[in-house]
Amino acid sequence: MPKDGRGSIKVWIHFFVPYAILLAGFLAVGLYAYEKTSSLVENHSKETAYAVMEQTKEIMDRRFEELETITEQVASSTKAQSFQYVNKPFFGTNPVRILELKKDLFDYSLFNHFILDYYVVYPHSEVVVSPRNSYSLRQFYDLEFHYDDQTYEEWLGDLRNRGSSKTFYPGRLAVYKGKSHSVVSYMQSIGSQTSSGIVLMLIDNNQIHSLLHKLDSSNGGFAFITDGKGEIISRTGTQTDIGWTTDLRDGFTPLDIDGHRMLVTKTTSSYNGWTYLSAQPEAYVLEKVQYFKQLILTIILISLVIGLLAALLFSYRNSRPLWMLLRVLPSQRANAGVAPNRMVWDYVRSSVTNLIHSNDFLSEKMDQQVPLIRSGFYDRLLRGHYLSNKDIAVAMEHSRQAWEGDYYAVGILVIAGYDGTYNEEMLTELDFRKIAIRDVISKAYGKMISSHDLGENQIGLLINGDSESASTFLEEIRHTLKDLHGRLAHSLNVLTYMPVGGCYLQMTEISRSYEEARLLLHRESWSEERSIIFHDDESSALPAYYYPPDVELRLINLVKSGSLPETEALLEQIRDNNLHQNNLPTAVYKILVNEITGTLLKCCEQSGGESDRQSDEVEAALLASESGRSPKAAFEQLTAAFLQLCRKQHDRKKSHNKQLKDDLIRHLEEQYMQTDLSLTTLADRFNTSEAYISYFFKEQTGVNFSDYLETVRMTHAKRMLSESEMPVNEISAWVGYYSLNSFSRAFKRANGLSATEFRRNSRNGI
């Protein structure tokens, strides 16, 4: 056995354990049969037969109870009841009602193999509706379903003259969808006698036979089920006379039947009063006992050795393909439609195929969305909506944009000749010209320049590159833009002029370069000789300070989010651009201080907290605006107030996050047994969005919501399996799973073994 890791060993053990258990079982039965007398073995056989009978009865009772529950749900449907008053189902708007009724019917046969199919029949309007199709009565009889020994007229008469609201019809041969089937029918009426409907359930008699075959033998035995009136619902074997069964009591009785000694087991259902009976030849049973007694000593050692070798070989051969395939798959997802174990290879193959198709489909959709995502990214970047370089890097990854240089600058390419009011023809012409210009930029300068449509006659140029210094980079930009200007003039006959903002090292300052380019665009006069102007080459004609609206908005957002380093960097940028680089008149400085003071008051108003109007930050704002203070002192006062408010917001946000995390975990621990517990219910409970709850939970706990919830449920399930005698299906419902199948797959995926095996190991101290 090659050692390929713990995973392969676990899979091999999973396959080997059943063989080992089977081998041990044969050994134990052989020793027991050898040591005990034939009479004791006979009693054991009787008890086993009765236990199997009781188990079969309980299974059948649950199946018929489920069947009646499903029928009640269909019969109580508003659309099913209202349709019984339709006289002409295929005229007017009635076909639409048929479609609505079809949509309202759930296909129960998908998860209940006991149900072959079901239909809602309206004899008086002569229409039949199923979850998948609809027919007239004649079409239904000819194409879908009819009994072999019943004509259409006889069948229609039975439907119209039914007196009982609930009726079971014994199993008999019928034609279902062109093929012969053994079918047990169950009918339940809907509505009144004059205009009633019928829910017709077709029960696969082969499913009943598969249970009854456990009760009889292939050597003259038989088994059957009778209803409360004594009529046979389903049977196996050849026995037809059942009159002698009337006076039998429940339990195990030896009888002479047709000259043969039979061991008869009978039990009566407390649910519906039905009788379950099986008979096995006594000689057949005792012959097996004698056979085992004679052979057990001879074969016990041989069987043990051969069985062990076979178990090792088969477990390795069966497990190897599975763990190799499971290594390829990224995960095994719980799915209500997962095939049974015998179809595991089909499931693996379909899972991989679906994964590939889904990946191709999502990749195609993402490729289609990239231009829109990239346009949105450029728009937010130029307007300074990103608070940090980390946020910009994440947005770049989503938009599939990559910049490798250290320097950034923004220019605005303006198409000349389109000043004034725009009409539809001019806008159309501009669109074509901008497409041609952006195509030229992409092909000739794509590594250095990214273009973005700014509307009307403007195109944004986001310039990125690597150079020895900022001045060298600006010279490279100057040369590139001159080449672009000439190329557009000669190849496209388009005249342009371009204002270019400053050169910066931080991506968060791209919006500043854009604002500088916009200021140049509106301030300067443009001509053929002055078609490209750089912000660093020009001095402001007016004593203006640097505090554009987008910088103010970004400062408010940073303070509100509690981002202390970014807030401090932005305030330093405002200080450098106004106090260190500009020689502004005192009056202009005072206007700047007043405007920043107003920003601080906006931040105080939005942050809330204790005594908003009397807080330290408000007092600092009022002191900074007092006359007689120097610009530097006032700005330092405001900077300290901004940073103090930012720290408060950070602490408040951190406290809120801890409280929200504790509330989420407490809610999961208290409500894990709710089957509808999901991100949607959490979002409704805590008054926020599903996306935020998912992101917040992963950020705070390090695991996904679904994984955490499954861990909580598995913890409680394992405790109940170890400490209680509660059935596994009840435990699955108690810990919040819709079905036993979903719970079983989740438990095995999380713990590496089934719930039954876990309970057995925990009881044995393993």
Buried (B, 14 or more C-beta within 10 A) or exposed (E): EEEBEEEBBEBBBBBBBEBBEEBEEBBEEBEBBBEBEEEEBBEBBBEEBBEBBBEBBEEBBEBBEBBBEBBEBBBEBEBBBEBBBBEEBEEEEBEEBBEEBBEBBBEBBEEBEBBBBBBBBBBBBBBBBBBEEBBBBEBBBEBBBBBEEBEEEEBBEBBEEBEEEEBBBBBBEBBBEEEEBBBBBBBBBBBEEEBBBBBBBBBBBBBBBEBBBBBBBEEBBBBBBBBEEEEBBBBBBEBEEBEEBEEBEBEBBEBEBEEBEBBBBBBBBEBBEBBBBBBBBBBBBBEBBEEBBEBBEEEBEEBBEEBEEEBBEBBBEBBBEBBEBBEEEEEBEBEEEBEEEEEBEEBBEBBBEEBEEEEEEEEEEEEEEEEEBBEEBBBBBBBBBBBBEEBBEEBBEBBEBEBEEBBBBBBBBBBBEBEEEEEEEBEEBBEEBBEBBBEBBEEBBEEBBBBBBBEBBBBBBBBBBEBEEBEEBBEBBBEBBEEBBEBBBEEBEBBBBBBBBBBBEBBBBBBBBBBBBBBBBEBBEBEEEEBBBBBBEBEEEEEBBBBBEBBBBBBBBBBBBBBBEBBBBBBEBBBEBBBEEBEBEEEBBBBBBBEBBEBBBBBBEEBEEEEBEEBBBBEBBEBBBEEEBEBEEBBBBBBBBBBBBBBBBBEBBEEEEEEBBEEBBEBBEEBBBEEEBBBEBBBEBBEEEBEEBBEBBBEBBEEEBEEBBBEBBBBBBBEBBEEEEEEBBEBBBBBBBEBBBBBBBBBBBBBBBBBEBBBBEBEEEE
